[in-house]
Amino acid sequence: MDKLFEGVKEFEARWIGWAGVNVPDEIGQKALTKALAEKRCIPVFLDEDIVHQYYNGYCNNILWPLFHYLGLPQEDRLATTRSFQSQFAAYIKANQMFADVVNKHYKDGDVVWCHDYHLMFLPKCLKEYNSDMKVGWFLHTPFPSSEIHRTLPSRSDLLRAVLAADLVGFHTYDYARHFVSACTRILGFEGTPEGVEDQGRLTRVAAFPIGIDSERFIRALEINPVQVHIKELQETFAGRKVMLGVDRLDMIKGIPQKLLAFEKFLEENSDWRGKVVLLQIAVPTRTDVPEYQRLTSQVHEIVGRINGRFGTLTAVPIHHLDRSLDFPALCALYAVTDVALVTSLRDGMNLVSYEFVACQDLKKGVLILSEFAGAAQSLGAGAILVNPWNITEVANAIARALNMSPEEREKRHWHNFTHVTTHTAQEWAETFV
């Protein structure tokens, strides 16, 4: 969401969203509303039961896995089937609560921009209140193929609700194509080059690849705290090539696959042992969910095994952190990296790849990028694209990146740097609105 804030910072925007906390009493709600108003934010208050059924249930247990081509855990499938209807009802109710707040603050001429799979019903709710309201909806995740989407019991309801918007946006052409295909195959509507048409009404559908505030990263490299971090990192890893992964600790990010590929690279390239280090930043997420807890344990086990096999008393090949870094430290890490490794199994965009490129003016490091990340359609010509499920292919890409000539590295870097600095978050927002 940081990139969304960056994109609209020049607009006269008001932010409407869930407060993130349960505030049951009216006095507390008024106090929080007043405090948030100073930041142009307007809260939506959802009670604990709605949050559990809507956010934890329908959004995160049903829509999130489905949109990323992940099946539900086998033991949860029957339970999910049983609880689906109550979760879907909570989803609709929550979307209506968002709509009520929007309607309360809406003024003629406003454009309402709805974001992500959490609010697929919001365009419908808003248009029922005011059919003249200008409404856009943007999805920040992949949209799956129609064969996947049609497995949803609520498949038609969700599509019709989104189609109430005037403009529907996705990160890539593929996602937009999947959406139009779902509308034609499931609803029987007509797909056109402009979007989806039903009884003379056209909903425009298009791709709007998001970007970053590249200047923020470029400027950061000049400030003293970042320069100090860079010097410290250069001293710490002197004589070794630095590889970097920055991910949320999530199933879709392919961290285990990345680690296994690095292990295979070390197995097959003994001359690189002791000369390369992988720094993996894994930011914890949904730590209360058993499946994520198992993923954390799996990652730790693989890291321990690789460090045990290829490490020494004074050095290990993998430095793994289960936490985020502050902005100066992150920029410094990007700047000293020789090879960035993005192995997402599915990813709406993945802007880590953009941030890395923005910080590589001096180093001109190599980006290894999963073909299943949306960014592959934007940065593919300058990156080495890989199938993260094929660890042999990724291991070979690591070898290729580490041995790449300076001339090829510079050519690839400038291709991506040009894209990142011209397709910014601000440009993305202006194009959509």
N, C-alpha and C positions, 0 to 999 in steps of 0.2 A: 504493500500500500504506500510505501515511501515514494515510489516513482509516480503514483497517482497524485500525491500531494505536490510533488515537483512539477508535474505537468500542468496543473491548474492554478499555480501560485500567482500567476499574473491576472487571473480572472477574479471577478467579484463573486466569489463562490461561498455558499453556506454548506456545511457538512452535516448530514443527518445520518445517525447511526446508533446502533445499540450501545448503551452506556458501558457495557462490560462488567457491571456489578449489579447485584440485586438491591434495589432501593425501594422497599415496600411502602414507606410512609411518605405522605405528601410534603411534609416539611423538608425531608432529605432530598426529594426530587426537585423541589423549587431551588434549594441551595446549589445542587449540582448543575441544574439548568442555567442558573445565573453565572456560575463559575465558567462553564463551557462557552457561554455566549461571548466572552471576551476573546475566544479563539475562533469565533465564527462557527461553532459547533452546536448542534441541536440534538439532544439525546432522545432515543427511543427506549422506554423502560419495559423490559420483558421480565416476567416473574420466573422463578427457578424452574417450574414445571415446563413452561414454554421453551425456555433455553435448553432444557434437557431433551425434550422431544424434537424441537425444531433444529437447534444448532448441533448438539451432540448426536442426535438421532438421524433425522432426515438428511441434513446437509453433509455431515462428516461420515456417517456410516453407510449412506446409500448413494448420494450424488457424487461425492468426492471419489470413492473407489470406481464407480461406473465411468465417470468422465476420464479417469486415468487408466482405463482398461484393466483395473485390478478387481479380481473377484472377491467377494466377501469371504472371510475365514470360514472354513467348512462347518465348524461347530456353531457359527452364528447364523447360518442361512435360514434355518427353520424359524429361529426366534425372530429374525428380521422380517420374514414373511408374515408372521403372526402380528407383529407390532407395526407393520407398515402403515395401516390405515390411520392409526392414532397419530403417528409421526407426520404423515402427510397433512392431516387436519391441522396440526400445530404449525406446520410450514405455511399453510394458507393463512392461518390466523396471524402469525407473525408478520407476514407480508402486508396484510391489511392494517396492522398496527403501524408499520412504517408508512403506509399510504395515508393514514389518518394524520400523522405528524407532518408529512409533506403538504397535504391539502391545507392544513392550518397555517402554514407559512408561505404557501405559493402566492405569487403575484403575477398578474398578466404580463406575458412576455418572457417569463422565466423558462429556461430549458432544464428539464429534470433528467439527470444522467444516472441511471441505475447500474450498479456494479455487481457482477459475479453471480454464481449459481445459488447463492443464498437468497437472491431476490428475483427469481424468475417469474414470480407471480405479480411483482410490483407494477410492471407496465399495464397489465390488465386492470388492476385495482385503481390505478390513477386515471386511466381512460374512462372507466365507468363513472368516475367522479366528474371528469371534465374532458370531453372528447376532443377539445381544441388544444389541450395541453401538449406541448412538444416534449416527447419522451424518447430517450435513447437507452439502450441496454448494451453493456459490454461484458464479455466473458473473459476472465483472466486465466482460465485453465484451458486445456484442450476440449474440443467438442468431439465426442466419439463417433464412430461410423454408425450409420442408421441401424445396422444389425445389432450393435450393442445397445443403442438407445431404445430400440423397440422392446427390450426385455423389461423395461420399467413399467410397472402397472399404471403409473400416472403419465405415461409417455405423451399421450395426446393433449392432456390438460396443460402440461408444461410448455409444449410447443405453441399451443394456441395463446397461452398467457404472454409468452415472449413476443409473439407476432403482433400483439396489440401495440407494441412500440413503433415509432416512426422509422427508427434506424437501429439495426442490430449489428454489433461489431465483434470481431474476433482478432486474435493476434496474427493468424496466418490464413492464406487462401484455403488450405486444406481443411481447417476447422470450419470456415464459412461454407465450403462445399459439402461437408458432412451435415451441417445444419439444414441446408437447402434440400439435400437428399432425404433427410428424415422427414421434412415437411411434405415432400412430394410422395414418398413411399407410405408414410404412416397416415397423413391427413388427406392425401389425394389432391393437394393444392398444386398450382403450377409454379415451377421454378423458372425464373427468367434471368438474363444477365445482370439485372438490377437487384434481384432479390426473390421474394415469394409473393405471389398474387393470389387473392381469393375474392371472387365475385367483384372484381374491379378495384379492390383495395390493394395497394402495393406496400409491402414492408421492405424497405431497402436493407440489403445484407452485404457487408463488405469487410475486407481485412484492413486492420489498422495496427501495424506492429508497434508496440510501445518501445520507448527508448529510455535513456537516463539523462540526468543533468551532467553531461560529460565535463563541462567547465568546472563544476564543483570538485571533481576528482583531479583534474589537471592543475587547478589552483592549489589544491591541498598538498601536492608534492613539493611546493615551494616553501611551505611554512615550517618553522623550526621544529615543532614536535615530531612531524613526519620525517624530516631530515635526520633527526636524532634516532628515530626508530630504524630508518633505513641503514644508517651506519652500524647500529647494534646488530642487525640481522646479517649484514655483510660480513661482520667480524665473526659472528657465531657460525655461519655456514661457509666460511672461506675455504676455497678449494673443492667445493661440492656444488653440483647443479641442484637447483631448488625446483621441485614440483609442488603444485598447490591444488587443493580441493577445498571449496567453501560451500557448504550445503546445510540445509536443515536436516536433522536426523529423521528422515522420512523414507517410507518404502519406495517412493517414486524416484528418489535421487540416485539410486544405484551405487551406494557407498560400498556394500560388500563386493559387488562386481568390480568396482574400481580397485579395491584392495587385492582381490584375486588376480587381476590383470597385472598389477605391480609386482606381485609375488612371482608370477610366471616370467615377467621381464627379468627379474633378478636371477631366477633359475637359469634362464637361457643366455644371460649376458653377465658372466662372472667378472668380466673386466670393469663393469660399472659398479660392482659392490663396493661400498665405502666412498663412492664418488657422487652419489645422488641421494637426495633425501626427499621424502614426500611429507608435506605438512598438510594434515587434514583437519579442517575446522568443521565440527559437526554440532550445529546448534540444536539443543534438545527441543522437542515439541511434543505435545500431548503425552506427557510423561506418566499420566494416570491410566493410559490405555495399555492392556496386556500385550497387544501385538507390537506396539512401539517399544515396550520394555524388552521384549524378546529380540527385536532388531538391535537395540543398544547392546545387549549381551553378545549377540552374534558378531557385531562389529568389534567389540573389545576382544573377543576370542581370536578373531582373525589377525588383528593388530598384534596381539601378544605372540601368536604363533610366528608371524613373519619376523618380528623383532628378535624372537628367540632363535630363529633359523639363521638370520643374516646379520644380526647385531653383534657388537663387541662390548667389552667392558666400558668403553669410552664413547661409543656412538651407536645409534640405532637408525635403521632406514626410514622408520615412520614416526613422526611426531604427531600425536592425536590429541585434540582438545575438544572436550564436550561443553563448549561454551562459545558465546559470540565474542567478537573483538570490537573495541571502540573504533570510531571512524579513522583517526590518525594511524592506529596500528594496522588496520585493514588496508589502507592505502599504501603504507610502507611495505606490507607483505606482497601486495600486487606488484609493486615496483621492482622488488628483488627477484621475482619469480621468473624462471626460465621456461617452464612449461605449465600451463594451467590445464587441469583435467576435469571436464564436465561429463559425467556418465549417466545422466538422467534416463530412467526407463521410460518416462513420459513427463513432459514439462510444458506448461503453457507457453513460456518464453525462455526463461532463465537469463536473468540480467547480470548474474555474476560474470558471465562471459563478456558482457559489455563493459563492466567495471574494470575487469582485468585489462582489456584492450586500451581503455582510456588512460591507464596508469603505466603504459609500456612505451612511452616515447623514447626513452634511452635504451632500455633492454631489448625491446622488440622480440619478446618471447613468443612461443608457439602456443596456440590454442588447440587442444584436442577436444572435440565437441560431439556429443551424442546426436545422431541423426534424428532422434525422437524428441529433441528439444525444439521448441518453436524458433529459437535463435538460429538454428541450422539453416533456415530459409533465408536469413539475412546475412549471416557471417560464414556461410558454408564455403564460399570461394576462397576465403583467407584462412580458414581453419582446416584441420585434419578431421574429417567426419568419420565416426566409428559407430558400429552396432555394439552397445554396451553389454549385450548378452554374449557376445563372442569375445572371450577374454584373450584368445590368441591374437585376434585382430587388434584389440586395444594394446596388448603388450608390444606388438609390432609397431603400432603408432607411437608408443613411447620411445622406442628405439629410433624411429625415424625422426621424431622431434628433437631428441637429444643430439643427434648427429647431423642435423640440418645445417646447411651452409648459411653464413651470415647474409648472403645475397638473397636467398630464398626466404629466410626469416623476415628480412626487411620488406620484401615485396608483399608477402602475406599480411604482415602487420599493417602496412599502409592501406591496403585494400579494406581491412576491417576498421582501422582508425578513421578513415574517411566516412564510412557508413555511420559509425557510432557518434561522431561529432556533428553530423548533419541530420541524423534522424533522432532527435532528442525527445524527451518526455513532453516538453512544451509544444514541439511541432506535432506530436501525436495527439495531444489534447485539442489543439487548435483545428487540426484536420477533422477530428470527429465532430466537434461542436459546430 
